[in-house]
Amino acid sequence: MNYIKVNIRTNIKTNNGCIKHISQVTKSEMFSNSPQKYTRIRMHARSIAVKNKMLESCSVCGYSLYVECAHKKSIASFPNDTLITVINDPNNLIGLCRNHHWEFDHHFLSIP
């Protein structure tokens, strides 16, 4: 079995250069107009999901070879003043295989 090293950074340098604890950082502070604007949020989400053992198997079919971290409520749907800890709350994350993640993102699959 492969193990992923989990490194959840608790202090984040925001786009205006300030250092803040992750619990105080909002979506808008994570990026400005970066082409990779959601990357840091997704990386943090994956770390949370791994820590909470949510990526051991797909929540729909049980496939366990490759599992992705999905947001039940999309990152884009949150207002910019939303804290990252709210967006990446374990209740908003789910482990899905690549096929079910695609189906979920394209509204062919609904997850409560």
C-alpha positions as a printed Julia matrix, in Angstrom:
112×3 Matrix{Float64}:
   0.0    0.0     0.0
   1.26   3.49   -0.86
   1.15   6.17    1.78
   0.85   9.86    1.06
   2.72  12.26    3.29
   0.21  14.7     4.74
   1.48  18.2     5.35
  -1.26  20.63    6.27
   0.28  24.08    6.43
  -1.25  26.05    9.23
   0.27  29.4     8.25
  -0.42  30.75    4.77
   1.12  33.71    2.98
  -1.81  35.57    1.46
  -1.8   37.37   -1.89
  -1.13  40.68   -0.13
   1.97  39.27    1.6
   0.52  38.8     5.1
   1.09  35.58    7.02
  -2.13  34.23    8.55
  -3.29  31.05   10.22
  -5.32  28.94    7.76
  -8.43  29.33    9.94
  -8.37  33.09    9.25
  -7.7   33.03    5.48
 -10.56  33.74    3.08
 -11.0   32.53   -0.49
 -10.1   35.96   -1.89
  -6.9   36.12    0.18
  -5.62  32.84   -1.3
  -5.29  34.29   -4.78
  -5.95  37.31   -6.9
  -5.91  36.69  -10.66
  -3.58  33.72  -10.64
  -4.14  31.14  -13.4
  -3.82  28.5   -10.65
  -6.23  30.27   -8.34
  -7.86  27.14   -6.93
  -4.74  24.97   -6.65
  -3.85  25.95   -3.09
  -7.44  25.43   -1.91
  -7.57  21.98   -3.56
  -4.19  20.98   -2.11
  -5.41  21.93    1.36
  -8.67  20.0     0.76
  -6.75  16.88   -0.26
  -4.62  17.12    2.9
  -7.77  17.36    5.03
  -9.35  14.41    3.2
  -6.24  12.24    3.63
  -6.0   13.15    7.31
  -9.66  12.13    7.76
  -9.17   8.89    5.76
 -11.71   9.97    3.15
  -9.62   8.9     0.17
  -9.3    5.19    0.9
 -12.07   4.3    -1.56
 -14.7    5.89   -3.8
 -17.79   6.74   -1.78
 -20.01   5.6    -4.66
 -18.49   2.35   -5.97
 -15.76   1.44   -3.48
 -12.92   1.55   -6.04
  -9.68   2.08   -4.12
  -6.78   2.18   -6.58
  -7.1    5.9    -7.36
  -9.41   8.22   -5.42
  -9.78  11.96   -5.91
 -10.97  14.57   -3.45
 -14.14  16.37   -4.55
 -15.98  19.31   -3.05
 -19.71  18.61   -2.64
 -20.33  22.34   -2.95
 -17.93  23.76   -5.53
 -15.19  26.22   -4.59
 -16.54  28.71   -7.13
 -19.98  28.74   -5.5
 -18.62  30.16   -2.23
 -18.43  33.96   -1.82
 -14.92  35.43   -1.79
 -15.14  36.27    1.92
 -15.64  32.6     2.87
 -12.94  31.1     5.09
 -10.89  28.29    3.53
 -11.7   26.13    6.54
 -15.4   26.4     5.64
 -14.8   25.5     1.97
 -12.58  22.57    2.98
 -14.7   21.39    5.89
 -14.69  17.56    5.92
 -18.49  17.64    5.54
 -18.0   19.36    2.16
 -15.41  16.85    0.93
 -15.9   13.39   -0.53
 -13.6   10.76   -2.03
 -14.56   9.72   -5.57
 -12.94   7.62   -8.27
 -12.07   9.53  -11.45
 -15.23   8.38  -13.26
 -17.63   9.31  -10.48
 -15.82  12.63   -9.92
 -16.36  13.49  -13.6
 -20.01  12.41  -13.43
 -20.52  14.51  -10.29
 -18.85  17.6   -11.79
 -20.99  17.3   -14.94
 -24.23  16.78  -12.98
 -24.8   13.16  -14.0
 -24.43  12.09  -10.37
 -25.91  13.74   -7.31
 -24.41  13.38   -3.86
 -26.35  14.52   -0.79
